[in-house]
Amino acid sequence: MNETEKRRAKRRRKAGKSYRTVDLGNGMVQATPDAVLRAMGGLPPDLDWTSMAESVIPILPRRRPLPPLAGEPFRVTLPPGIPTGFGIDIGPAFLVVGQSLLSTWPVGPAELVATALDNLRSRMRSVRSRDIVRQAIDGVPVRVLQSGAGCASGLVLVEDELRRIFGADPQCLIAPMRDILISMPAGTDRSFVAWINDEFAEMDPNGLALDAFVLDEGGLRYEALGPRPGLG
């Protein structure tokens, strides 16, 4: 285990991400059903805000629909224009925050958003540029961040933290999974960007339904990659 992997494992433990998994192939793992059930069994029955506040983080839209019993999530659109939901991180899974649950909490949407973003920043605080893995795919240099905290994709919601970790140079980014963020040169062919995005997202049962992000001197903006076969 190299130093990057050791730091990632430490963040996993701190974020409560150490649990039994099943191998899905292609380097992907998923929490076992018994791990999810044990985590849910430790929750307070009313999911009160005081107990849950520190575990609420923003969750970005996923490709596959949520299970029917999950209910409709509460969402707001956050810069740079992403419909964002919120989840209670219980380690091996996220409990979706719906309007019905939010109505039982003594907070409104603004405080929910502020708390979730604060929690995201806190989880990413120990992540540094040294945690980025550099490689080449089909000759294109890519930088991949897997934080171990379960929420690297959320960096697209906190531009200052994104710049701190990935730098301010112009770049194109994709967030195909909850804990994966990939940077490529700003001028990378968008058909290649779309291919990489789809390849990674389809590996994960919780793969994200996002296109690309461009970071440059003008700020961070969302860029649609256009329709692809098999995707809406």
Secondary structure, DSSP 8 states (H G I E B T S, - for coil): --HHHHHHHHHHHHTT----EEEEETTEEEE-HHHHHHHHHTS-TT--HHHHGGGEEEE--BSS---GGG--B--EEETTTEEEEEEEE-SS-EEE-BHHHHTTSS--HHHHHHHHHHHHHHHHTT--GGG-EEEEETTEEEEEE--SSS-GGGGGG-HHHHHHHH-SS-EEEEEEETTEEEEEETT--HHHHHHHHHHHHHHSTT-B---EEEEETTEEEEE-----TT--
